[in-house]
């Protein structure tokens, strides 16, 4: 599930093959923002499709000139991104 609060997009639940296709279709909700924070603190489960979704959102943001960063990335998602060699391509938000 995705909810929007200002320039923060809160993602919750599972980011797995069973759920990400719906999120791909809905896209990232920029609503005129020049920057977005994708907060993953409430993500409960991930698989490799979560990494693909993050890369897709990053491409979409770049295409729309939106500065995007990811916050509260779960450790298992960070590990998958490192495993696939894309961790450094995913911008993390500065520590608050």
MDAnalysis code that builds the backbone (N, CA, C; Angstrom):
import MDAnalysis as mda
import numpy as np

u = mda.Universe.empty(288, n_residues=96, atom_resindex=np.repeat(np.arange(96), 3), trajectory=True)
u.add_TopologyAttr("name", ["N", "CA", "C"] * 96)
u.add_TopologyAttr("resid", np.arange(1, 97))
u.add_TopologyAttr("resname", ["UNK", "UNK", "UNK", "UNK", "UNK", "UNK", "UNK", "UNK", "UNK", "UNK", "UNK", "UNK", "UNK", "UNK", "UNK", "UNK", "UNK", "UNK", "UNK", "UNK", "UNK", "UNK", "UNK", "UNK", "UNK", "UNK", "UNK", "UNK", "UNK", "UNK", "UNK", "UNK", "UNK", "UNK", "UNK", "UNK", "UNK", "UNK", "UNK", "UNK", "UNK", "UNK", "UNK", "UNK", "UNK", "UNK", "UNK", "UNK", "UNK", "UNK", "UNK", "UNK", "UNK", "UNK", "UNK", "UNK", "UNK", "UNK", "UNK", "UNK", "UNK", "UNK", "UNK", "UNK", "UNK", "UNK", "UNK", "UNK", "UNK", "UNK", "UNK", "UNK", "UNK", "UNK", "UNK", "UNK", "UNK", "UNK", "UNK", "UNK", "UNK", "UNK", "UNK", "UNK", "UNK", "UNK", "UNK", "UNK", "UNK", "UNK", "UNK", "UNK", "UNK", "UNK", "UNK", "UNK"])
u.atoms.positions = np.array([
    [0.827, -1.167, 0.000],
    [0.000, 0.000, 0.000],
    [0.882, 1.244, 0.000],
    [0.433, 2.269, -0.699],
    [1.153, 3.534, -0.765],
    [0.233, 4.647, -0.277],
    [0.762, 5.474, 0.608],
    [0.043, 6.674, 1.019],
    [0.985, 7.865, 0.855],
    [0.399, 9.014, 0.633],
    [1.192, 10.218, 0.382],
    [0.909, 11.225, 1.473],
    [1.969, 11.798, 2.055],
    [1.850, 12.848, 3.048],
    [2.862, 13.922, 2.695],
    [2.417, 14.958, 2.009],
    [3.344, 15.993, 1.550],
    [4.309, 15.417, 0.536],
    [5.590, 15.561, 0.797],
    [6.617, 15.043, -0.109],
    [7.127, 13.670, 0.315],
    [6.391, 12.998, 1.188],
    [6.771, 11.658, 1.630],
    [5.761, 10.645, 1.114],
    [6.280, 9.598, 0.506],
    [5.464, 8.481, 0.051],
    [5.747, 7.330, 1.005],
    [4.727, 6.936, 1.755],
    [4.867, 5.862, 2.742],
    [4.444, 4.540, 2.105],
    [5.355, 3.574, 2.109],
    [5.066, 2.254, 1.554],
    [4.931, 1.287, 2.727],
    [3.876, 0.471, 2.698],
    [3.681, -0.483, 3.786],
    [3.281, -1.841, 3.232],
    [3.425, -2.853, 4.070],
    [3.054, -4.205, 3.673],
    [4.209, -4.943, 3.023],
    [3.868, -5.822, 2.107],
    [4.861, -6.656, 1.423],
    [5.206, -6.086, 0.053],
    [6.493, -6.127, -0.271],
    [6.959, -5.797, -1.624],
    [7.517, -7.082, -2.214],
    [6.614, -7.886, -2.726],
    [6.980, -9.187, -3.276],
    [6.363, -9.328, -4.667],
    [6.700, -10.409, -5.335],
    [6.178, -10.635, -6.687],
    [4.649, -10.575, -6.707],
    [4.022, -10.959, -5.615],
    [2.560, -10.965, -5.553],
    [1.962, -9.565, -5.444],
    [2.757, -8.579, -5.023],
    [2.196, -7.242, -4.777],
    [2.763, -6.124, -5.648],
    [3.993, -6.276, -6.135],
    [4.614, -5.132, -6.806],
    [4.015, -4.811, -8.176],
    [3.418, -5.768, -8.849],
    [2.858, -5.462, -10.168],
    [1.777, -4.390, -10.070],
    [1.003, -4.422, -9.019],
    [-0.020, -3.396, -8.797],
    [0.643, -2.035, -8.556],
    [1.756, -2.033, -7.829],
    [2.466, -0.787, -7.558],
    [3.143, -0.244, -8.812],
    [3.631, -1.136, -9.678],
    [4.193, -0.696, -10.960],
    [3.126, 0.066, -11.748],
    [1.947, -0.516, -11.798],
    [0.861, 0.068, -12.575],
    [0.414, 1.415, -12.064],
    [0.420, 1.593, -10.749],
    [-0.036, 2.863, -10.186],
    [1.044, 3.933, -10.263],
    [2.291, 3.518, -10.418],
    [3.385, 4.477, -10.525],
    [3.639, 5.197, -9.215],
    [4.595, 6.088, -9.254],
    [4.959, 6.889, -8.093],
    [4.108, 8.153, -8.119],
    [3.446, 8.507, -7.037],
    [2.553, 9.670, -7.061],
    [3.284, 10.995, -6.824],
    [3.846, 11.624, -7.873],
    [4.621, 12.840, -7.662],
    [3.777, 14.074, -7.330],
    [2.600, 14.195, -7.917],
    [1.685, 15.304, -7.671],
    [2.390, 16.656, -7.645],
    [3.208, 16.923, -8.639],
    [3.865, 18.218, -8.776],
    [5.065, 18.449, -7.887],
    [5.518, 17.468, -7.166],
    [6.657, 17.639, -6.258],
    [7.970, 17.697, -7.032],
    [8.923, 18.438, -6.479],
    [10.262, 18.456, -7.070],
    [11.182, 17.487, -6.337],
    [10.747, 17.034, -5.165],
    [11.507, 16.022, -4.437],
    [10.526, 15.125, -3.681],
    [10.920, 13.865, -3.547],
    [10.101, 12.883, -2.840],
    [10.985, 11.998, -1.974],
    [10.467, 11.665, -0.819],
    [11.083, 10.683, 0.058],
    [10.186, 9.455, 0.039],
    [10.754, 8.317, -0.305],
    [10.012, 7.061, -0.259],
    [10.413, 6.368, 1.039],
    [9.488, 6.355, 1.988],
    [9.749, 5.802, 3.317],
    [9.327, 4.338, 3.345],
    [10.283, 3.471, 3.591],
    [10.048, 2.027, 3.588],
    [9.994, 1.436, 4.997],
    [9.798, 2.270, 6.004],
    [9.823, 1.810, 7.391],
    [8.750, 0.771, 7.694],
    [7.632, 0.826, 7.001],
    [6.529, -0.088, 7.302],
    [6.461, -1.288, 6.351],
    [7.514, -1.493, 5.592],
    [7.557, -2.651, 4.698],
    [7.870, -3.886, 5.541],
    [7.048, -4.918, 5.381],
    [7.158, -6.113, 6.214],
    [7.925, -7.262, 5.568],
    [7.834, -7.381, 4.245],
    [8.499, -8.491, 3.553],
    [8.921, -8.017, 2.172],
    [10.059, -8.530, 1.697],
    [10.561, -8.154, 0.375],
    [11.118, -9.379, -0.337],
    [11.196, -9.262, -1.657],
    [11.968, -10.200, -2.462],
    [12.626, -9.379, -3.561],
    [13.219, -10.040, -4.525],
    [13.977, -9.322, -5.555],
    [13.123, -8.334, -6.347],
    [11.823, -8.549, -6.411],
    [10.966, -7.620, -7.152],
    [10.916, -6.249, -6.479],
    [11.185, -6.169, -5.182],
    [11.226, -4.879, -4.488],
    [12.369, -4.020, -5.022],
    [13.501, -4.639, -5.301],
    [14.637, -3.913, -5.874],
    [14.262, -3.379, -7.248],
    [13.611, -4.195, -8.030],
    [13.163, -3.776, -9.359],
    [12.192, -2.597, -9.268],
    [11.294, -2.644, -8.310],
    [10.332, -1.556, -8.118],
    [11.052, -0.263, -7.750],
    [12.026, -0.344, -6.868],
    [12.782, 0.854, -6.481],
    [13.501, 1.458, -7.682],
    [14.102, 0.617, -8.502],
    [14.789, 1.115, -9.701],
    [13.796, 1.740, -10.677],
    [12.628, 1.151, -10.803],
    [11.591, 1.693, -11.671],
    [11.144, 3.072, -11.187],
    [10.917, 3.200, -9.880],
    [10.528, 4.495, -9.324],
    [11.627, 5.525, -9.515],
    [12.870, 5.111, -9.367],
    [13.990, 6.028, -9.560],
    [14.028, 6.530, -11.001],
    [13.854, 5.619, -11.966],
    [13.820, 6.034, -13.381],
    [12.658, 6.989, -13.645],
    [11.506, 6.676, -13.084],
    [10.327, 7.528, -13.259],
    [10.580, 8.918, -12.674],
    [11.179, 8.971, -11.500],
    [11.483, 10.256, -10.861],
    [12.477, 11.054, -11.701],
    [13.523, 10.398, -12.181],
    [14.514, 11.089, -13.011],
    [13.882, 11.616, -14.289],
    [13.008, 10.830, -14.882],
    [12.310, 11.245, -16.109],
    [11.457, 12.490, -15.861],
    [10.924, 12.618, -14.647],
    [10.058, 13.750, -14.303],
    [10.797, 14.843, -13.515],
    [12.129, 14.785, -13.519],
    [12.961, 15.770, -12.819],
    [12.601, 15.902, -11.345],
    [12.407, 14.767, -10.697],
    [12.093, 14.725, -9.280],
    [13.294, 14.142, -8.541],
    [13.733, 14.835, -7.517],
    [14.812, 14.345, -6.669],
    [14.218, 13.331, -5.706],
    [14.587, 12.075, -5.842],
    [14.004, 10.991, -5.062],
    [15.056, 10.358, -4.175],
    [14.671, 10.032, -2.943],
    [15.550, 9.245, -2.078],
    [14.701, 8.268, -1.282],
    [15.343, 7.210, -0.815],
    [14.681, 6.162, -0.052],
    [15.122, 6.243, 1.405],
    [14.162, 6.155, 2.309],
    [14.499, 6.175, 3.736],
    [14.020, 4.890, 4.410],
    [14.663, 4.574, 5.507],
    [14.319, 3.396, 6.317],
    [14.266, 2.114, 5.481],
    [15.262, 1.938, 4.647],
    [15.329, 0.740, 3.806],
    [15.625, -0.467, 4.705],
    [14.757, -1.481, 4.679],
    [15.000, -2.663, 5.518],
    [16.333, -3.336, 5.171],
    [16.963, -3.928, 6.166],
    [18.265, -4.569, 5.964],
    [18.222, -5.637, 4.877],
    [17.144, -6.435, 4.857],
    [17.087, -7.495, 3.853],
    [16.951, -6.925, 2.442],
    [16.325, -5.778, 2.297],
    [16.224, -5.127, 0.993],
    [17.574, -4.530, 0.587],
    [18.270, -3.951, 1.536],
    [19.634, -3.451, 1.262],
    [20.546, -4.585, 0.827],
    [20.420, -5.730, 1.486],
    [21.247, -6.896, 1.132],
    [20.959, -7.369, -0.282],
    [19.683, -7.382, -0.664],
    [19.332, -7.791, -2.034],
    [19.900, -6.813, -3.052],
    [19.802, -5.519, -2.769],
    [20.343, -4.515, -3.687],
    [21.854, -4.681, -3.841],
    [22.545, -4.984, -2.751],
    [23.994, -5.220, -2.815],
    [24.293, -6.484, -3.617],
    [23.504, -7.525, -3.393],
    [23.685, -8.785, -4.103],
    [23.575, -8.582, -5.615],
    [22.628, -7.753, -6.045],
    [22.413, -7.505, -7.474],
    [23.296, -6.387, -8.026],
    [24.132, -5.808, -7.168],
    [25.077, -4.794, -7.627],
    [24.448, -3.447, -7.944],
    [23.302, -3.145, -7.348],
    [22.638, -1.864, -7.641],
    [22.482, -0.982, -6.401],
    [23.028, -1.395, -5.286],
    [22.841, -0.642, -4.042],
    [23.303, 0.804, -4.180],
    [24.406, 1.005, -4.869],
    [24.934, 2.364, -4.999],
    [24.130, 3.211, -5.965],
    [23.263, 2.599, -6.740],
    [22.400, 3.336, -7.669],
    [21.149, 3.846, -6.980],
    [20.841, 3.301, -5.809],
    [19.627, 3.679, -5.097],
    [19.953, 4.768, -4.068],
    [19.467, 5.991, -4.294],
    [19.815, 7.091, -3.385],
    [19.113, 6.961, -2.039],
    [19.915, 6.958, -0.994],
    [19.371, 6.919, 0.358],
    [19.248, 8.340, 0.884],
    [18.208, 8.595, 1.637],
    [18.013, 9.921, 2.232],
    [19.052, 10.132, 3.315],
    [19.473, 11.375, 3.506],
    [20.407, 11.649, 4.599],
    [19.774, 11.278, 5.930],
    [20.599, 10.852, 6.876],
    [20.085, 10.495, 8.203],
    [19.443, 11.704, 8.838],
    [18.318, 11.477, 9.481],
    [17.607, 12.593, 10.107],
    [18.063, 12.800, 11.522],
])
